[in-house]
Structures are given as C-alpha cells and as structure tokens.
Amino acid sequence: MKKPLLVLSAISLSLSAILTPVSASTNLPNSVNGQQMPSLAPMLEQVTPAVVSVLVEGKKNASNQSIPEQFRFFFGPDFPAQSLPEREFRGLGSGVIIDAQNGYIVTNYHVINDADKILVALSDGREVKATLIGGDKLSDIAIIKLDKKVSNLVQIKMSDSDQLRVGDFAVAIGNPFGLGQTVTSGIISALGRSGLNIENFENFIQTDAAINTGNSGGALVNLNGELVGINTAILGPSGGNVGIGFAIPSNMVKNLTEQIIEFGGVKRGILGIQGGEITPDLAEAMGYNNSKGAFVSQVLPDSAAEKAGLQAGDVITSINNKNIDTFGELRAKIATIGAGKTVKLGLIRDGKALTKTVTLGEAEQIQASASDIHPGLEGAKFSNTDSSDAISGIKITDIAKGSPAESYQLQQGDIIIGVNRTRVKNLAQMKKVLEQKTNILALNIQRGDRTIYLVVK
C-alpha cells in the first residue's frame, strides 16, 4: 500500500517544481540545444518605423437616412440631404511609407475619404500634417504626402505578392482602436478572395493575423519584413477580429500607387471581354479538366481582346506567366495594371495552350463631372492630361451645347493649368484648391499655344 503514496509524492514534487514562481533573477535560456530561440523582434525593429498612424478630421453632409423613422414624416421622403447641417467627424487608421525621400504614404481610400485635415503620427512620436495626392475608391487605395521634409524616414520594401502561398507566415502592423502601433501574427489563410462586396475590384489576401478597427491601411508583411499587402477589411459580426482579415496584394498596391502619384488617379485597364467563373459542368462541357481560370463568354467588338485575337470559349489561365484562379482575380488584376500596358495572357483553346499579347485599353478616363467641381462649369467634362499632351493639367474633353460652361467660353481641348493663382496638374489637386468653397473661379487655361484667363461665377 505504500507504492501509491510514493507515486503521489513524486507527482506532487513535479507539480511543485512546475508551479514554483520564477524569480526575476532567474536566467531564461535564449537557446535550446544550441539553437537560437525564434523571434520576430529583429525583423520588426527594421519594419515598424515604416508603419504610421493616420488621424483625420472632416465634415459630412448629414443624410435624411439619419433621421429617426418616427420623425421622417415631418420632412417628407424627398427632403434633400444637402439642406441638412454638416456633421463633423474624426477617424483613424494606418498607413505605410513607400517613398521616404518624397514623403509618400499609402493607406486605404476609406480612411481619408471626406477628410479636411490629415495628420500622420510616426512610430517615434513625431506628428506631421499630410495632403491627399489622390485615390481610387473602387480598389480602396489612396496616397497622401507629408507636407514637409522629415528626416530619418524609413520606407518599406515591397514583395511580389504573386509568390505567396497558403500557409506562409504573415505579420500585421497597424493602429487598432487607436491604441498605438500593434503587431499581430498568423498565416496566409487564402488567396484571390473576391465576391465579398467590400470593394468593386477584389483580389484579397485572407489572413488570420488579428486585424481590428484602425488597422485599415496598415501593413501585412512576410518574415523578411517585406510588404505583401495593405490591410483593408475584417469579417466579423461586430467589427472585431474573428480570425478573418483581408489585405490588398502588394502587386496591386504597386500598380495603383504608381498611377496615382503620376496622374492623380487611376487609368484603369480593360480587356473588353465578358465571362465568368469555371463551374464543374462548364469545364466538362468545354473538355477542360480544371476548375481554375477565367472563362470568356464574349469578346467585345474593337476591344483590346479582339485586336489580340481572343475568342469566346477561351479559358484565360495566366497573366504575365503567373497563374490566375478566378474571373474575379483576372478582372481585378487587369483593372489595376493600368491602361496602355502590355500583358501576356496564357489561355486554353480547344484543349491547346496558347499565349496572346494584349495592349490594354482604357476602361474610363480619369474624369469628373461639373457638379463635382463647380456649378458654373456645368456641361463640361474633364480628365487628366496624358503623355500625348504638351503640358500637365486638366483637359476639357467635352462641352454641352447651351450649357453654362459654353457661356463662359470654355472650349473642348482647353487645358486648365491654374485655379485661383494656384498651379494644378491633375483633378485631385484642382479639387483640393476648390475645397475653400470660393464662389468665383479664375481659371488659367492653355489653349493651343496661348495662355488665357477665364472667370467663372
């Protein structure tokens, strides 16, 4: 009968050893069996200075949807939102320095949308005002620029997001709930996520690294400290982390930011096809023994796809030698590569592998209607100039007959190069000048080889 007591004594001694508090002077091992204990700290010390907090302030017109239902009767269903008072708001998010020399920071469009003031808080505590350069709502990317030269900025290195694999380790860096810079880790859970109705062009990286409110615009990096994505959304019942977060791939970010910096907006590329995903039934009917790729159901006349020789029934399997899994992925990548760029498409036609080289068309010019700029310009359409124009500015692409814009003697082909004595090179800069809500516009216009001034009231 003494044997069980000896066993219990041994267990008691073992538990006592485990539960004994470790004193502060106890030296914990930094290696096991000669191997260094793993840590992300050395990588993060290099990367975290490139991730910033973005604080915004602005005003939004209150919508009649904000009126309680029981009071809606007093206003009527057609009560105009613009007659309601403006509502001040404050918001916060994150951003990533991509060009330290010029002070360019990438963030989400929804972080800075409607912001009148943008303040960037660097990881070392310094705060610097910033200005919006431009953004793309459909892909939720924006570029802001620090208003002054700042020393010792650190920019992040971008990785090739097409090389990501499910199971790769990932680290999210941002400013959740305004707590300050926070790091979480996880893995790449899935690639090419679309159909989430978050943005119009969806090709998300899914990760289980904890992402919460305020992380938007922050960095998703690999273990080398390279940017693989910009954190943009979470999937959760209350806006909190449930292990499902989404990031915009770095390759898309690179394409979009280069266009925004150069043009003030995105020159969206287009193939000129209609199609959809490949279902098992469709694959069987087409004699295609795979479920990955983008099915082409129609090629639009006079489109980039038709000029390159694409045909209805083709299955597009790769872009620039990198495989695609879905039609949504194809659509997002083509739209963000940029108009005028040449891409190589891999496809399957009648069971045979082919390659087609396509020069992308322009889905739409970077345009704005007169109502977005000034009521006196009603009837005019605008776009940013391109490389074929002799000077940078805002080109008038169309003038409606009998419109206010025509009455002020604006002409198609005019290039606006200045507004109220301020030089403007694109629509984003022009809109920034007009945020001052002035009633009179003094437009400096390049018309042919002449420079003229027109006053619009």
C-alpha positions, -999 to 999 in steps of 0.1 A, spaced: 0 0 0 30 23 2 36 23 -35 7 46 -45 18 71 -18 53 72 -34 38 79 -68 16 106 -54 46 122 -37 65 122 -70 36 139 -88 33 164 -60 70 172 -62 68 176 -100 38 199 -98 56 219 -71 85 224 -94 63 235 -123 42 259 -103 71 274 -83 73 311 -94 104 321 -114 123 349 -96 133 380 -115 169 369 -113 163 336 -130 181 335 -163 158 321 -190 176 303 -219 180 322 -252 188 290 -270 177 253 -268 200 225 -279 224 251 -294 196 266 -315 186 303 -311 151 309 -298 130 322 -327 118 358 -325 102 383 -349 118 412 -330 148 418 -352 127 420 -383 101 442 -367 127 466 -354 136 473 -391 100 474 -404 77 491 -378 92 526 -384 77 524 -419 41 520 -405 23 551 -393 -10 561 -377 -33 583 -398 -57 607 -380 -83 625 -400 -109 652 -394 -137 664 -417 -173 672 -423 -200 652 -439 -235 662 -450 -260 645 -428 -283 622 -448 -320 621 -443 -315 584 -436 -300 595 -403 -334 610 -393 -353 586 -370 -382 569 -388 -408 583 -364 -398 619 -374 -393 612 -412 -430 622 -418 -423 658 -409 -396 661 -435 -410 640 -463 -394 613 -484 -378 638 -508 -362 660 -481 -328 670 -496 -298 657 -478 -278 689 -487 -302 710 -467 -292 692 -435 -264 706 -414 -229 692 -419 -217 667 -393 -181 668 -381 -162 635 -378 -129 622 -367 -113 590 -377 -82 570 -375 -64 543 -395 -29 533 -405 -5 539 -434 27 527 -448 57 548 -460 65 537 -496 88 566 -505 108 581 -477 125 607 -499 93 623 -512 72 615 -481 46 593 -499 24 571 -477 -2 546 -489 -34 540 -470 -70 529 -476 -93 553 -495 -120 548 -469 -95 560 -442 -91 595 -457 -124 599 -476 -140 633 -469 -111 643 -447 -103 680 -445 -73 675 -422 -48 646 -423 -23 641 -395 4 614 -396 18 601 -364 52 584 -369 63 555 -349 88 576 -329 60 600 -318 65 628 -343 34 642 -359 33 657 -394 4 672 -415 -2 655 -448 -21 662 -481 -41 639 -502 -24 632 -536 -52 610 -550 -70 578 -545 -91 551 -560 -124 543 -543 -130 511 -563 -99 494 -551 -97 513 -517 -62 527 -522 -50 563 -516 -18 582 -515 -10 610 -490 21 631 -489 38 647 -458 36 685 -460 72 690 -450 105 672 -454 111 648 -425 144 633 -415 151 597 -408 120 583 -425 120 545 -432 103 531 -463 91 496 -467 102 472 -493 75 456 -515 74 419 -521 60 400 -551 25 391 -538 20 366 -566 47 344 -549 25 340 -518 13 306 -508 -14 295 -484 4 287 -451 31 313 -454 36 333 -422 23 368 -421 25 397 -397 0 426 -395 12 460 -382 -12 489 -375 -31 511 -351 -61 491 -338 -87 511 -319 -62 540 -316 -41 520 -291 -9 528 -309 13 506 -331 4 469 -326 18 438 -342 -1 405 -347 10 374 -365 -6 345 -383 -6 328 -417 -19 334 -452 -53 317 -450 -64 320 -486 -56 339 -518 -77 355 -545 -107 362 -524 -135 380 -542 -173 383 -542 -172 398 -507 -189 431 -518 -163 451 -499 -149 469 -530 -155 467 -567 -122 452 -576 -115 423 -552 -85 400 -552 -78 399 -514 -53 380 -494 -71 364 -464 -51 361 -432 -58 350 -396 -34 376 -382 -56 397 -359 -69 428 -377 -93 452 -360 -108 487 -365 -79 511 -370 -57 485 -388 -71 497 -421 -42 510 -443 -16 491 -423 10 466 -434 8 429 -439 44 417 -442 63 384 -446 90 372 -423 116 391 -444 98 423 -434 86 429 -470 51 443 -477 28 416 -491 -5 436 -486 -23 466 -473 -48 456 -446 -83 468 -456 -111 448 -441 -123 424 -415 -151 399 -414 -168 398 -381 -203 403 -366 -193 434 -346 -163 448 -365 -139 429 -344 -113 402 -351 -126 367 -356 -95 354 -374 -106 365 -409 -90 396 -423 -83 408 -458 -55 427 -474 -49 442 -509 -20 424 -526 12 444 -528 14 440 -566 -20 457 -570 -8 483 -545 23 490 -565 4 494 -598 -22 517 -583 2 539 -563 24 545 -593 -6 557 -613 -19 579 -585 14 596 -580 18 602 -617 -17 611 -627 -36 619 -595 -59 589 -602 -60 555 -618 -60 549 -655 -79 517 -654 -71 490 -679 -97 469 -698 -96 438 -719 -130 441 -734 -144 406 -726 -174 392 -707 -172 360 -688 -173 343 -655 -161 315 -633 -155 279 -644 -180 255 -629 -176 217 -630 -204 215 -656 -189 242 -678 -154 225 -675 -169 192 -686 -188 207 -715 -157 226 -727 -135 195 -723 -114 214 -698 -100 192 -669 -95 220 -644 -116 243 -623 -92 272 -623 -91 301 -647 -114 327 -663 -140 317 -689 -145 341 -718 -181 341 -730 -179 371 -753 -153 393 -768 -164 429 -774 -160 444 -808 -130 467 -814 -117 459 -779 -81 451 -768 -91 414 -766 -104 413 -801 -73 430 -815 -51 405 -797 -71 375 -811 -90 363 -781 -122 343 -788 -154 333 -770 -148 300 -753 -112 307 -744 -101 300 -708 -76 325 -695 -52 308 -671 -24 332 -665 -13 369 -667 24 375 -674 32 339 -666 15 340 -632 -15 317 -628 -50 331 -620 -77 311 -603 -109 330 -610 -125 356 -633 -127 380 -603 -89 377 -600 -84 384 -637 -108 414 -635 -90 430 -605 -55 425 -619 -64 438 -654 -82 468 -639 -52 478 -617 -24 471 -641 -32 503 -660 -44 514 -695 -18 512 -722 2 485 -705 11 453 -725 4 420 -708 9 384 -718 -21 361 -714 -19 323 -712 -51 306 -723 -66 272 -733 -85 270 -766 -99 237 -777 -76 218 -753 -45 236 -766 -23 260 -747 -18 294 -764 -2 327 -755 -16 361 -766 0 396 -761 -26 423 -753 -22 461 -750 -49 471 -725 -75 497 -734 -87 524 -711 -119 515 -692 -126 551 -685 -107 583 -684 -100 599 -650 -130 621 -654 -151 644 -632 -184 660 -639 -190 697 -634 -212 690 -603 -181 676 -586 -161 708 -593 -182 740 -596 -218 747 -608 -206 773 -632 -188 746 -651 -220 725 -657 -220 710 -691 -182 704 -692 -164 671 -687 -128 669 -675 -99 644 -674 -63 645 -665 -39 651 -694 -17 623 -705 18 618 -721 5 630 -755 -3 665 -742 25 691 -741 16 703 -706 2 687 -674 -32 699 -663 -70 692 -665 -82 688 -701 -118 697 -711 -129 666 -730 -165 678 -739 -187 708 -737 -225 705 -740 -243 730 -763 -261 758 -745 -245 749 -711 -231 773 -685 -196 761 -694 -201 771 -730 -215 805 -720 -182 811 -701 -164 805 -734 -147 772 -723 -138 750 -753 -132 714 -758 -94 708 -757 -87 736 -732 -62 726 -705 -67 741 -671 -33 747 -656 -42 771 -627 -71 778 -604 -72 810 -584 -35 816 -588 -26 780 -578 -8 757 -603 -28 725 -607 -16 694 -626 -45 670 -621 -81 667 -609 -70 657 -574 -51 690 -570 -79 710 -586 -104 696 -561 -81 703 -532 -79 740 -542 -117 742 -545 -122 729 -510 -120 765 -500 -156 769 -513 -149 800 -533 -178 814 -555 -156 828 -583 -131 807 -602 -101 824 -620 -91 797 -645 -56 799 -661 -61 780 -694 -37 767 -720 -55 770 -754 -32 759 -782 -1 780 -780 -18 807 -760 -25 812 -722 -57 829 -712 -77 836 -681 -115 830 -678 -135 840 -648 -164 816 -638 -190 827 -613 
